[in-house]
Amino acid sequence: MQKDTLVFDLIRKELDRQRHGIELIASENFTSLQVMQAMGTVPTNKYAEGYPGKRYYGGCEVVDEIETLAIDRLKKVFNASWANVQPHSGASANAAVFLAVMKPGEKFLGLDLSMGGHLTHGSPANFSGKTYEALHYGVTKDGIVDYEQLEAKARAEKPKMIICGASAYSRDWDYKRIRAVADEIGAVVFADIAHPAGLIATGLLNDPFDHCHIVSSTTHKTLRGPRGGIIMLRHDFENPWGIKDPKGNLRTMSQLLDLAVFPGSQGGPLEHVIAAKAVAFGEILSEDFTAYGKQVIANAQAMATAFNNRGYQLISNGTDNHLMLIDLRNKNLTGKKAQETLDKAHITLNKNAVPFDDKSPFVTSGIRVGVPAITTRGMNEAHMETVVSFIDEVLMNADDENKVAAVKQEVNTFMQQFPLYPELG
Ligand SMILES: *Cc1c(COP(=O)(O)O)cnc(C)c1O
């Protein structure tokens, strides 16, 4: 068969784009070559509905070994006693958690989307907001989770589940405090660690597992694996809420979650992606990954200082993790304008609402900046100053096409010292 050059030329073009630009989208990263290679392999041909040892199809003995290896490695990464590696994405993992815990119409409490929460934490446009009654807590004027408001809403509304976790929040979480109020009202605590999971895996942030009943994550953000989702428990438990499976039987939480992933919300698992997850979890268990996590935090700190020194306003005045949220109002710029102009200089990030934003979600007053991807490229603290100087040069000359084009040239030259997949030629 003839090579489909149309598609492969586009993939090559995307590789060149990734090589030449500065990637600051906080949810992105670059997997290892091995992780990518595992994804493009023959388990993609296999149907394996069910779980290892309990499949609905024949010929699953090898994919059983692959999936079991992924589960065992993941349990080691987070010191968990149970894990499900089948969710196709973070949103799919969260859908399964909702399905396992909540009946339609029941209440849950999550971080407001305009203050850093995720779509699946109750957006009116998402299944979570359409199927369940979504209640929200926010952040204080200082940009820190408003735990008092969370506690007051929890006591007043008695939600079935409280979600902690965010997509645009630069501070660590007080999981213990959330668990305390949840225990008062008998609520399930669900931590969605999609963003900081890699920093939690390396022990650099608070550990949610001791305080939260259920933990979900993506595998492609700070965990640096293939695109996908996971769900974990440190301790399985006979669920004290009397939640029953569709046949009316009482089940443990792990059984409810397994049933909610398959057959509850997904069909056949992506065993080639699960193979790539196993490779990534193996990498996370190495010392190199611990060094990576430390460098991510060091880079985020250095970048925050560099922005501060140039008069940029960081929400909460800084960061504990891999990202920062910048309010551009004192620079007379919108998030939209900043994103679009930086794109022209091959610096990629996203516009983002800041807490109490007066602009629409399409315009926004802020940008979200993350360092996981550039840290994987090999940058250290000293490079953060250079990156921020490029950003500042572009934003302060946003209407000067020549200046923006000149920065693009500098960015492309700068990135040549950080090779990406040199094996691919
Ligand atoms: C990214 C993210 C998700 C969803 O992940 P997808 O793989 O894009 O579906 C869920 N929750 C949070 C907090 C996230 O940041």
The ligand as an SDF file (V2000), in Angstrom:
LIG
                    3D

 15 15  0  0  0  0  0  0  0  0999 V2000
   -7.2750   18.1470   32.1280 C   0  0  0  0  0  0  0  0  0  0  0  0
   -8.2390   17.9020   33.2180 C   0  0  0  0  0  0  0  0  0  0  0  0
   -9.2330   16.9160   33.1220 C   0  0  0  0  0  0  0  0  0  0  0  0
   -9.6260   16.2260   31.8450 C   0  0  0  0  0  0  0  0  0  0  0  0
   -8.7170   15.6080   31.1130 O   0  0  0  0  0  0  0  0  0  0  0  0
   -9.0050   15.2360   29.5780 P   0  0  0  0  0  0  0  0  0  0  0  0
   -8.0220   14.1400   29.3550 O   0  0  0  0  0  0  0  0  0  0  0  0
   -8.7580   16.4640   28.7920 O   0  0  0  0  0  0  0  0  0  0  0  0
  -10.4060   14.7530   29.4620 O   0  0  0  0  0  0  0  0  0  0  0  0
  -10.0090   16.6530   34.2370 C   0  0  0  0  0  0  0  0  0  0  0  0
   -9.8440   17.3430   35.3730 N   0  0  0  0  0  0  0  0  0  0  0  0
   -8.9360   18.3250   35.4940 C   0  0  0  0  0  0  0  0  0  0  0  0
   -8.8180   19.0460   36.7910 C   0  0  0  0  0  0  0  0  0  0  0  0
   -8.1160   18.6520   34.4190 C   0  0  0  0  0  0  0  0  0  0  0  0
   -7.2450   19.6560   34.5270 O   0  0  0  0  0  0  0  0  0  0  0  0
  1  2  1  0
  2  3  1  0
  2 14  2  0
  3  4  1  0
  3 10  2  0
  4  5  1  0
  5  6  1  0
  6  7  2  0
  6  8  1  0
  6  9  1  0
 10 11  1  0
 11 12  2  0
 12 13  1  0
 12 14  1  0
 14 15  1  0
M  END
$$$$
